[in-house]
Amino acid sequence: MVSNLNEIQLMGDSERLIILRKRLCMSQFQMAKDLSISPSYLGQVERGELPFSPALKARINNYLEREKEVDEQDIYSHI
């Protein structure tokens, strides 16, 4: 599982974001909801119409870290 957006090696952050979203099997709407941003903003960032801000990168990395912690708790809760 990806734990940091920078682990995805592509041309730019927008491409990394698209690949990450697809790897997570999420729609733009689902990911935007989980990141507490609007779906239109996410779409504009993915299309390169708006810059990929450091704040968005931080939100994504925080989201991934939270998901990783939840996955680890699920693994250990069955032992």
Secondary structure, 3 states (H helix, E strand, C coil): CCCCHHHCCCCCHHHHHHHHHHHCCCCHHHHHHHHCCCHHHHHHHHCCCCCCCHHHHHHHHHHHHHHHHHHHHHHHHCC
